[in-house]
Amino acid sequence: MFHPGEQQAQQLAGFHQVRAAIYDQMPQQHQLFYAQLPYLLLAQRDQHGWPLAHLLMAAPGFVQPLDENHLAIQRSALQHAPLLSLPEEGEALAILGIDFATRRRNRANGEVAALGPDHLVMRVLESFGNCPQYIHQYPWQVPMAGKIAVTPITQLSGEDQRVLARSQTFFIASGEPGGSMDISHRGGPAGFLRWHASGQLSFDDFPGNRYMNTLGNLLLDARCALLIPDWQQGTALHLQGEMTIDWEAEDGEGKAFRRLWFTPHHMVRLGAGACWIRP
């Protein structure tokens, strides 16, 4: 159920005998949940093995369960994601479905079962839900139509730093070396994602389900991708880099917690239409 990195992360965090509701197929409620969403987060690897994080958006129904182990995703939704390369059969994928209105979220990891002219079929190998903690509400609005501009950058501008300072939500794509992918949600108060003059970003790992999926992956492969939407402008930052974990960070009162430090290597700014604008 848990790979060696996840088991190590659980031990480092002081968690013992973690019980998990992780299924080898999608419960019916998960299938129905994905089918009604107008957006979906997806993780894959690029040609060099670096994780990529994508936000897919289309009319509800663009994701359809075929059975308890297979989901069909409209190819047109994939093609609209500006950084996505159409994956090959057998390639590892991960998805995160999140309903910002109800604060419900479910995740699935698997692989490409088939790629047809109209749909990609994902074979689901793991399916599980997450609690509603730290999910902020972003009422759905149809995003701006048209091609999304992709601008490579070498450093974060003042406006980029202001986006980070007001960010309350971002997503992390990570993967087990040569194995499964994962994409997870991170949320907190504005300012919880911090930019430092060194060029690094940091954030604290708040208590969650104790599965340690993301941190377990990062112990085995530090490479990851952060997708940081700007809900005010409908744009986003996509940052690929390496993550380190401080397992013994302390707050001002001497209480220990986990702090993650991200060093970016490849950065792009995604233009209007990369996400929707919060009304």
Phi and psi in degrees as GROMACS dihedral restraints (atoms count N, CA, C in turn):
[ dihedral_restraints ]
;  ai    aj    ak    al  type     phi  dphi    fc
    3     4     5     6     1  -110.4    20    10
    4     5     6     7     1   133.2    20    10
    6     7     8     9     1   -80.0    20    10
    7     8     9    10     1   170.7    20    10
    9    10    11    12     1   -56.9    20    10
   10    11    12    13     1   -36.2    20    10
   12    13    14    15     1   -65.0    20    10
   13    14    15    16     1   -42.4    20    10
   15    16    17    18     1   -65.2    20    10
   16    17    18    19     1   -40.7    20    10
   18    19    20    21     1   -63.2    20    10
   19    20    21    22     1   -41.3    20    10
   21    22    23    24     1   -64.8    20    10
   22    23    24    25     1   -42.3    20    10
   24    25    26    27     1   -63.0    20    10
   25    26    27    28     1   -40.7    20    10
   27    28    29    30     1   -61.8    20    10
   28    29    30    31     1   -40.6    20    10
   30    31    32    33     1   -67.7    20    10
   31    32    33    34     1   -43.1    20    10
   33    34    35    36     1   -62.9    20    10
   34    35    36    37     1   -31.5    20    10
   36    37    38    39     1   -82.8    20    10
   37    38    39    40     1    -6.7    20    10
   39    40    41    42     1    84.5    20    10
   40    41    42    43     1    18.7    20    10
   42    43    44    45     1   -94.3    20    10
   43    44    45    46     1   134.1    20    10
   45    46    47    48     1  -125.7    20    10
   46    47    48    49     1   138.4    20    10
   48    49    50    51     1    52.6    20    10
   49    50    51    52     1    57.8    20    10
   51    52    53    54     1   -69.7    20    10
   52    53    54    55     1   126.8    20    10
   54    55    56    57     1   -99.3    20    10
   55    56    57    58     1   135.3    20    10
   57    58    59    60     1  -132.7    20    10
   58    59    60    61     1   137.8    20    10
   60    61    62    63     1   -95.2    20    10
   61    62    63    64     1    68.2    20    10
   63    64    65    66     1  -108.0    20    10
   64    65    66    67     1   123.7    20    10
   66    67    68    69     1  -107.9    20    10
   67    68    69    70     1   153.3    20    10
   69    70    71    72     1   -90.3    20    10
   70    71    72    73     1    10.7    20    10
   72    73    74    75     1  -156.4    20    10
   73    74    75    76     1   163.2    20    10
   75    76    77    78     1   -82.3    20    10
   76    77    78    79     1   124.5    20    10
   78    79    80    81     1   -60.3    20    10
   79    80    81    82     1   158.4    20    10
   81    82    83    84     1   -59.2    20    10
   82    83    84    85     1   -37.0    20    10
   84    85    86    87     1   -65.3    20    10
   85    86    87    88     1   -31.2    20    10
   87    88    89    90     1   -69.4    20    10
   88    89    90    91     1   -41.4    20    10
   90    91    92    93     1   -60.1    20    10
   91    92    93    94     1   -46.6    20    10
   93    94    95    96     1   -65.5    20    10
   94    95    96    97     1   -35.0    20    10
   96    97    98    99     1   -63.4    20    10
   97    98    99   100     1   -50.3    20    10
   99   100   101   102     1   -60.8    20    10
  100   101   102   103     1   -36.6    20    10
  102   103   104   105     1   -67.3    20    10
  103   104   105   106     1   -21.0    20    10
  105   106   107   108     1  -101.4    20    10
  106   107   108   109     1     2.9    20    10
  108   109   110   111     1   -86.1    20    10
  109   110   111   112     1   143.1    20    10
  111   112   113   114     1   -94.4    20    10
  112   113   114   115     1     6.5    20    10
  114   115   116   117     1  -154.7    20    10
  115   116   117   118     1   156.4    20    10
  117   118   119   120     1  -155.2    20    10
  118   119   120   121     1   137.3    20    10
  120   121   122   123     1   -91.3    20    10
  121   122   123   124     1   139.5    20    10
  123   124   125   126     1  -137.9    20    10
  124   125   126   127     1   139.4    20    10
  126   127   128   129     1  -118.8    20    10
  127   128   129   130     1   141.2    20    10
  129   130   131   132     1  -148.1    20    10
  130   131   132   133     1   177.3    20    10
  132   133   134   135     1  -104.5    20    10
  133   134   135   136     1   146.7    20    10
  135   136   137   138     1   -83.7    20    10
  136   137   138   139     1  -175.4    20    10
  138   139   140   141     1   -66.1    20    10
  139   140   141   142     1   -16.1    20    10
  141   142   143   144     1  -102.9    20    10
  142   143   144   145     1     6.5    20    10
  144   145   146   147     1    89.0    20    10
  145   146   147   148     1     1.6    20    10
  147   148   149   150     1   -79.1    20    10
  148   149   150   151     1   139.3    20    10
  150   151   152   153     1   -63.7    20    10
  151   152   153   154     1   148.0    20    10
  153   154   155   156     1  -126.2    20    10
  154   155   156   157     1   144.4    20    10
  156   157   158   159     1  -120.2    20    10
  157   158   159   160     1   129.0    20    10
  159   160   161   162     1  -125.5    20    10
  160   161   162   163     1   145.0    20    10
  162   163   164   165     1  -110.0    20    10
  163   164   165   166     1   110.3    20    10
  165   166   167   168     1   -92.7    20    10
  166   167   168   169     1   138.5    20    10
  168   169   170   171     1  -140.1    20    10
  169   170   171   172     1   133.5    20    10
  171   172   173   174     1  -166.9    20    10
  172   173   174   175     1   179.6    20    10
  174   175   176   177     1   -64.0    20    10
  175   176   177   178     1   143.7    20    10
  177   178   179   180     1   -50.7    20    10
  178   179   180   181     1   137.3    20    10
  180   181   182   183     1   106.1    20    10
  181   182   183   184     1    -5.5    20    10
  183   184   185   186     1   -70.9    20    10
  184   185   186   187     1   -16.0    20    10
  186   187   188   189     1  -111.4    20    10
  187   188   189   190     1   125.4    20    10
  189   190   191   192     1  -132.2    20    10
  190   191   192   193     1   126.9    20    10
  192   193   194   195     1   -72.1    20    10
  193   194   195   196     1   134.7    20    10
  195   196   197   198     1   -95.3    20    10
  196   197   198   199     1   -36.4    20    10
  198   199   200   201     1  -163.2    20    10
  199   200   201   202     1  -169.0    20    10
  201   202   203   204     1   -69.4    20    10
  202   203   204   205     1   -11.1    20    10
  204   205   206   207     1  -121.7    20    10
  205   206   207   208     1     5.6    20    10
  207   208   209   210     1  -140.1    20    10
  208   209   210   211     1   134.7    20    10
  210   211   212   213     1  -121.2    20    10
  211   212   213   214     1   139.5    20    10
  213   214   215   216     1  -106.1    20    10
  214   215   216   217     1   129.8    20    10
  216   217   218   219     1  -117.2    20    10
  217   218   219   220     1   127.8    20    10
  219   220   221   222     1   -58.0    20    10
  220   221   222   223     1   131.9    20    10
  222   223   224   225     1   -64.4    20    10
  223   224   225   226     1   -32.8    20    10
  225   226   227   228     1   -62.6    20    10
  226   227   228   229     1   -35.3    20    10
  228   229   230   231     1   -67.8    20    10
  229   230   231   232     1   -38.0    20    10
  231   232   233   234     1   -65.3    20    10
  232   233   234   235     1   -42.0    20    10
  234   235   236   237     1   -68.8    20    10
  235   236   237   238     1   -21.4    20    10
  237   238   239   240     1   -80.7    20    10
  238   239   240   241     1   -18.1    20    10
  240   241   242   243     1   -73.3    20    10
  241   242   243   244     1   120.5    20    10
  243   244   245   246     1   -67.9    20    10
  244   245   246   247     1   -25.2    20    10
  246   247   248   249     1  -104.9    20    10
  247   248   249   250     1     1.4    20    10
  249   250   251   252     1   -83.9    20    10
  250   251   252   253     1   133.2    20    10
  252   253   254   255     1  -105.0    20    10
  253   254   255   256     1   130.9    20    10
  255   256   257   258     1   -58.0    20    10
  256   257   258   259     1   121.5    20    10
  258   259   260   261     1   -76.2    20    10
  259   260   261   262     1   164.2    20    10
  261   262   263   264     1   -99.5    20    10
  262   263   264   265     1   161.9    20    10
  264   265   266   267     1   -57.2    20    10
  265   266   267   268     1   134.0    20    10
  267   268   269   270     1    91.2    20    10
  268   269   270   271     1   -10.5    20    10
  270   271   272   273     1   -70.7    20    10
  271   272   273   274     1   139.4    20    10
  273   274   275   276     1   -71.4    20    10
  274   275   276   277     1   138.5    20    10
  276   277   278   279     1  -136.8    20    10
  277   278   279   280     1   159.7    20    10
  279   280   281   282     1  -142.5    20    10
  280   281   282   283     1   148.0    20    10
  282   283   284   285     1  -130.9    20    10
  283   284   285   286     1   153.1    20    10
  285   286   287   288     1  -132.1    20    10
  286   287   288   289     1   118.5    20    10
  288   289   290   291     1  -100.7    20    10
  289   290   291   292     1   129.4    20    10
  291   292   293   294     1  -140.1    20    10
  292   293   294   295     1   131.4    20    10
  294   295   296   297     1  -106.4    20    10
  295   296   297   298     1   104.6    20    10
  297   298   299   300     1   -67.8    20    10
  298   299   300   301     1   -21.8    20    10
  300   301   302   303     1   -74.3    20    10
  301   302   303   304     1   -43.4    20    10
  303   304   305   306     1   -98.9    20    10
  304   305   306   307     1    -7.1    20    10
  306   307   308   309     1    62.0    20    10
  307   308   309   310     1    34.2    20    10
  309   310   311   312     1  -102.3    20    10
  310   311   312   313     1   144.3    20    10
  312   313   314   315     1  -149.9    20    10
  313   314   315   316     1   144.6    20    10
  315   316   317   318     1  -136.8    20    10
  316   317   318   319     1   149.7    20    10
  318   319   320   321     1  -127.5    20    10
  319   320   321   322     1   153.7    20    10
  321   322   323   324     1  -147.0    20    10
  322   323   324   325     1   141.0    20    10
  324   325   326   327     1  -120.9    20    10
  325   326   327   328     1   146.1    20    10
  327   328   329   330     1  -178.0    20    10
  328   329   330   331     1  -142.8    20    10
  330   331   332   333     1  -153.1    20    10
  331   332   333   334     1   164.8    20    10
  333   334   335   336     1   -74.0    20    10
  334   335   336   337     1   120.6    20    10
  336   337   338   339     1   -88.7    20    10
  337   338   339   340     1   -35.3    20    10
  339   340   341   342     1  -163.6    20    10
  340   341   342   343     1   152.3    20    10
  342   343   344   345     1  -129.2    20    10
  343   344   345   346     1   108.8    20    10
  345   346   347   348     1  -104.8    20    10
  346   347   348   349     1  -176.5    20    10
  348   349   350   351     1   -66.9    20    10
  349   350   351   352     1   -25.4    20    10
  351   352   353   354     1  -116.6    20    10
  352   353   354   355     1   -23.1    20    10
  354   355   356   357     1  -142.2    20    10
  355   356   357   358     1   150.5    20    10
  357   358   359   360     1   -99.2    20    10
  358   359   360   361     1   134.0    20    10
  360   361   362   363     1  -106.4    20    10
  361   362   363   364     1   122.0    20    10
  363   364   365   366     1  -100.8    20    10
  364   365   366   367     1   130.4    20    10
  366   367   368   369     1   -89.8    20    10
  367   368   369   370     1   118.4    20    10
  369   370   371   372     1   -86.9    20    10
  370   371   372   373     1   123.8    20    10
  372   373   374   375     1  -106.0    20    10
  373   374   375   376     1   -27.1    20    10
  375   376   377   378     1  -139.8    20    10
  376   377   378   379     1   139.1    20    10
  378   379   380   381     1  -140.9    20    10
  379   380   381   382     1   132.3    20    10
  381   382   383   384     1  -159.4    20    10
  382   383   384   385     1   157.8    20    10
  384   385   386   387     1  -101.7    20    10
  385   386   387   388     1   162.8    20    10
  387   388   389   390     1  -127.4    20    10
  388   389   390   391     1   158.0    20    10
  390   391   392   393     1   -72.3    20    10
  391   392   393   394     1   165.7    20    10
  393   394   395   396     1   -85.1    20    10
  394   395   396   397     1     9.6    20    10
  396   397   398   399     1   -61.0    20    10
  397   398   399   400     1   142.4    20    10
  399   400   401   402     1    66.4    20    10
  400   401   402   403     1    14.2    20    10
  402   403   404   405     1   -91.2    20    10
  403   404   405   406     1   119.3    20    10
  405   406   407   408     1   -91.5    20    10
  406   407   408   409     1   156.3    20    10
  408   409   410   411     1   -92.7    20    10
  409   410   411   412     1   127.9    20    10
  411   412   413   414     1  -130.4    20    10
  412   413   414   415     1    87.8    20    10
  414   415   416   417     1   -52.6    20    10
  415   416   417   418     1   134.9    20    10
  417   418   419   420     1   -64.5    20    10
  418   419   420   421     1   133.0    20    10
  420   421   422   423     1  -135.3    20    10
  421   422   423   424     1   139.3    20    10
  423   424   425   426     1   -61.7    20    10
  424   425   426   427     1   124.7    20    10
  426   427   428   429     1   -72.7    20    10
  427   428   429   430     1   166.7    20    10
  429   430   431   432     1   -59.6    20    10
  430   431   432   433     1   134.6    20    10
  432   433   434   435     1   -79.9    20    10
  433   434   435   436     1   163.6    20    10
  435   436   437   438     1   108.0    20    10
  436   437   438   439     1   173.1    20    10
  438   439   440   441     1   -69.3    20    10
  439   440   441   442     1   137.9    20    10
  441   442   443   444     1   -89.9    20    10
  442   443   444   445     1   124.4    20    10
  444   445   446   447     1   -70.1    20    10
  445   446   447   448     1   141.5    20    10
  447   448   449   450     1  -121.1    20    10
  448   449   450   451     1   118.4    20    10
  450   451   452   453     1  -121.0    20    10
  451   452   453   454     1   106.6    20    10
  453   454   455   456     1   -63.5    20    10
  454   455   456   457     1   141.4    20    10
  456   457   458   459     1  -133.9    20    10
  457   458   459   460     1   154.1    20    10
  459   460   461   462     1  -105.0    20    10
  460   461   462   463     1   -16.1    20    10
  462   463   464   465     1  -152.9    20    10
  463   464   465   466     1   158.2    20    10
  465   466   467   468     1   -81.9    20    10
  466   467   468   469     1   130.3    20    10
  468   469   470   471     1   -76.3    20    10
  469   470   471   472     1   173.4    20    10
  471   472   473   474     1   -59.3    20    10
  472   473   474   475     1   -38.7    20    10
  474   475   476   477     1   -67.5    20    10
  475   476   477   478     1   -40.2    20    10
  477   478   479   480     1   -58.9    20    10
  478   479   480   481     1   -43.0    20    10
  480   481   482   483     1   -64.3    20    10
  481   482   483   484     1   -34.6    20    10
  483   484   485   486     1   -69.4    20    10
  484   485   486   487     1   -34.6    20    10
  486   487   488   489     1   -61.2    20    10
  487   488   489   490     1   -45.3    20    10
  489   490   491   492     1   -62.1    20    10
  490   491   492   493     1   -41.0    20    10
  492   493   494   495     1   -64.7    20    10
  493   494   495   496     1   -31.2    20    10
  495   496   497   498     1   -98.2    20    10
  496   497   498   499     1    -2.0    20    10
  498   499   500   501     1   -66.7    20    10
  499   500   501   502     1   135.0    20    10
  501   502   503   504     1  -118.4    20    10
  502   503   504   505     1    -3.2    20    10
  504   505   506   507     1  -150.6    20    10
  505   506   507   508     1   133.1    20    10
  507   508   509   510     1  -150.8    20    10
  508   509   510   511     1   176.2    20    10
  510   511   512   513     1  -131.2    20    10
  511   512   513   514     1   145.2    20    10
  513   514   515   516     1  -121.0    20    10
  514   515   516   517     1   125.7    20    10
  516   517   518   519     1  -103.5    20    10
  517   518   519   520     1   132.3    20    10
  519   520   521   522     1  -146.6    20    10
  520   521   522   523     1   172.1    20    10
  522   523   524   525     1  -156.7    20    10
  523   524   525   526     1   151.5    20    10
  525   526   527   528     1   -77.6    20    10
  526   527   528   529     1   134.8    20    10
  528   529   530   531     1   -53.4    20    10
  529   530   531   532     1   121.0    20    10
  531   532   533   534     1    67.1    20    10
  532   533   534   535     1    12.3    20    10
  534   535   536   537     1  -133.6    20    10
  535   536   537   538     1  -137.7    20    10
  537   538   539   540     1   -71.0    20    10
  538   539   540   541     1   158.5    20    10
  540   541   542   543     1  -106.7    20    10
  541   542   543   544     1   166.3    20    10
  543   544   545   546     1  -151.5    20    10
  544   545   546   547     1   148.4    20    10
  546   547   548   549     1  -138.2    20    10
  547   548   549   550     1   130.2    20    10
  549   550   551   552     1  -130.9    20    10
  550   551   552   553     1   160.8    20    10
  552   553   554   555     1   -98.1    20    10
  553   554   555   556     1   141.7    20    10
  555   556   557   558     1  -128.6    20    10
  556   557   558   559     1   130.9    20    10
  558   559   560   561     1  -138.3    20    10
  559   560   561   562     1   157.3    20    10
  561   562   563   564     1  -179.9    20    10
  562   563   564   565     1  -173.7    20    10
  564   565   566   567     1   -71.3    20    10
  565   566   567   568     1   156.7    20    10
  567   568   569   570     1   -54.0    20    10
  568   569   570   571     1   132.4    20    10
  570   571   572   573     1    99.0    20    10
  571   572   573   574     1    -6.0    20    10
  573   574   575   576     1   -72.1    20    10
  574   575   576   577     1   -22.1    20    10
  576   577   578   579     1   -98.4    20    10
  577   578   579   580     1   112.1    20    10
  579   580   581   582     1  -108.3    20    10
  580   581   582   583     1   137.1    20    10
  582   583   584   585     1  -100.3    20    10
  583   584   585   586     1   138.9    20    10
  585   586   587   588     1  -117.9    20    10
  586   587   588   589     1   153.3    20    10
  588   589   590   591     1   -59.9    20    10
  589   590   591   592     1   -22.2    20    10
  591   592   593   594     1   -68.1    20    10
  592   593   594   595     1   -13.2    20    10
  594   595   596   597     1    96.7    20    10
  595   596   597   598     1    -9.4    20    10
  597   598   599   600     1   -80.7    20    10
  598   599   600   601     1   159.2    20    10
  600   601   602   603     1  -115.0    20    10
  601   602   603   604     1   152.4    20    10
  603   604   605   606     1  -142.0    20    10
  604   605   606   607     1   155.0    20    10
  606   607   608   609     1  -157.8    20    10
  607   608   609   610     1   158.3    20    10
  609   610   611   612     1   -95.4    20    10
  610   611   612   613     1   144.8    20    10
  612   613   614   615     1   -91.1    20    10
  613   614   615   616     1   105.3    20    10
  615   616   617   618     1   -76.7    20    10
  616   617   618   619     1   156.7    20    10
  618   619   620   621     1   -57.4    20    10
  619   620   621   622     1   139.8    20    10
  621   622   623   624     1  -144.0    20    10
  622   623   624   625     1  -138.4    20    10
  624   625   626   627     1   -84.6    20    10
  625   626   627   628     1    -3.4    20    10
  627   628   629   630     1    72.5    20    10
  628   629   630   631     1     6.4    20    10
  630   631   632   633     1   -70.7    20    10
  631   632   633   634     1   -34.3    20    10
  633   634   635   636     1    62.1    20    10
  634   635   636   637     1    38.3    20    10
  636   637   638   639     1   -61.7    20    10
  637   638   639   640     1   -50.8    20    10
  639   640   641   642     1   -67.9    20    10
  640   641   642   643     1   -49.9    20    10
  642   643   644   645     1   -64.9    20    10
  643   644   645   646     1   -34.0    20    10
  645   646   647   648     1   -64.3    20    10
  646   647   648   649     1   -40.3    20    10
  648   649   650   651     1   -62.6    20    10
  649   650   651   652     1   -43.4    20    10
  651   652   653   654     1   -66.7    20    10
  652   653   654   655     1   -27.4    20    10
  654   655   656   657     1   -67.3    20    10
  655   656   657   658     1   -29.3    20    10
  657   658   659   660     1   -93.5    20    10
  658   659   660   661     1   -31.2    20    10
  660   661   662   663     1  -149.0    20    10
  661   662   663   664     1   108.3    20    10
  663   664   665   666     1   -71.0    20    10
  664   665   666   667     1   -11.1    20    10
  666   667   668   669     1   -71.4    20    10
  667   668   669   670     1   139.6    20    10
  669   670   671   672     1  -158.9    20    10
  670   671   672   673     1   174.5    20    10
  672   673   674   675     1  -132.2    20    10
  673   674   675   676     1   137.4    20    10
  675   676   677   678     1  -109.3    20    10
  676   677   678   679     1   129.6    20    10
  678   679   680   681     1  -111.8    20    10
  679   680   681   682     1   117.1    20    10
  681   682   683   684     1  -119.7    20    10
  682   683   684   685     1    97.5    20    10
  684   685   686   687     1   -72.1    20    10
  685   686   687   688     1   147.9    20    10
  687   688   689   690     1  -110.6    20    10
  688   689   690   691     1    98.4    20    10
  690   691   692   693     1   -73.0    20    10
  691   692   693   694     1    -9.0    20    10
  693   694   695   696     1   -81.9    20    10
  694   695   696   697     1   -34.2    20    10
  696   697   698   699     1  -113.9    20    10
  697   698   699   700     1    -8.4    20    10
  699   700   701   702     1    75.5    20    10
  700   701   702   703     1    22.9    20    10
  702   703   704   705     1  -114.5    20    10
  703   704   705   706     1  -176.2    20    10
  705   706   707   708     1  -160.5    20    10
  706   707   708   709     1   159.7    20    10
  708   709   710   711     1  -109.9    20    10
  709   710   711   712     1   137.1    20    10
  711   712   713   714     1  -122.0    20    10
  712   713   714   715     1   116.2    20    10
  714   715   716   717     1  -121.0    20    10
  715   716   717   718     1   123.5    20    10
  717   718   719   720     1  -103.9    20    10
  718   719   720   721     1   135.4    20    10
  720   721   722   723     1  -171.3    20    10
  721   722   723   724     1  -162.5    20    10
  723   724   725   726     1  -119.7    20    10
  724   725   726   727     1   144.4    20    10
  726   727   728   729     1  -115.7    20    10
  727   728   729   730     1   135.9    20    10
  729   730   731   732     1  -117.6    20    10
  730   731   732   733     1   156.1    20    10
  732   733   734   735     1  -122.8    20    10
  733   734   735   736     1   124.7    20    10
  735   736   737   738     1   -95.9    20    10
  736   737   738   739     1   106.8    20    10
  738   739   740   741     1   -81.5    20    10
  739   740   741   742     1    -8.6    20    10
  741   742   743   744     1  -128.0    20    10
  742   743   744   745     1    31.7    20    10
  744   745   746   747     1   -65.3    20    10
  745   746   747   748     1   154.5    20    10
  747   748   749   750     1  -130.8    20    10
  748   749   750   751     1   145.6    20    10
  750   751   752   753     1   -87.7    20    10
  751   752   753   754     1  -174.7    20    10
  753   754   755   756     1   -64.2    20    10
  754   755   756   757     1   -17.5    20    10
  756   757   758   759     1  -100.7    20    10
  757   758   759   760     1     7.9    20    10
  759   760   761   762     1    82.4    20    10
  760   761   762   763     1    10.1    20    10
  762   763   764   765     1   -84.4    20    10
  763   764   765   766     1   134.6    20    10
  765   766   767   768     1   -83.5    20    10
  766   767   768   769     1   146.8    20    10
  768   769   770   771     1  -156.9    20    10
  769   770   771   772     1  -179.3    20    10
  771   772   773   774     1  -103.2    20    10
  772   773   774   775     1   133.2    20    10
  774   775   776   777     1  -123.4    20    10
  775   776   777   778     1   133.3    20    10
  777   778   779   780     1  -105.6    20    10
  778   779   780   781     1   136.9    20    10
  780   781   782   783     1  -118.8    20    10
  781   782   783   784     1   125.3    20    10
  783   784   785   786     1  -113.2    20    10
  784   785   786   787     1   126.5    20    10
  786   787   788   789     1  -108.6    20    10
  787   788   789   790     1   109.6    20    10
  789   790   791   792     1   -73.5    20    10
  790   791   792   793     1   144.0    20    10
  792   793   794   795     1  -117.7    20    10
  793   794   795   796     1   -39.1    20    10
  795   796   797   798     1  -132.0    20    10
  796   797   798   799     1   125.2    20    10
  798   799   800   801     1  -131.0    20    10
  799   800   801   802     1   138.5    20    10
  801   802   803   804     1  -137.2    20    10
  802   803   804   805     1   149.8    20    10
  804   805   806   807     1  -104.4    20    10
  805   806   807   808     1   126.3    20    10
  807   808   809   810     1  -100.6    20    10
  808   809   810   811     1   129.8    20    10
  810   811   812   813     1   -78.7    20    10
  811   812   813   814     1  -168.8    20    10
  813   814   815   816     1   -54.7    20    10
  814   815   816   817     1   136.3    20    10
  816   817   818   819     1   100.7    20    10
  817   818   819   820     1    -6.6    20    10
  819   820   821   822     1   -69.8    20    10
  820   821   822   823     1   -26.1    20    10
  822   823   824   825     1  -149.9    20    10
  823   824   825   826     1  -180.0    20    10
  825   826   827   828     1   -93.9    20    10
  826   827   828   829     1   165.1    20    10
  828   829   830   831     1   -95.9    20    10
  829   830   831   832     1   126.1    20    10
  831   832   833   834     1   -69.5    20    10
  832   833   834   835     1   125.0    20    10
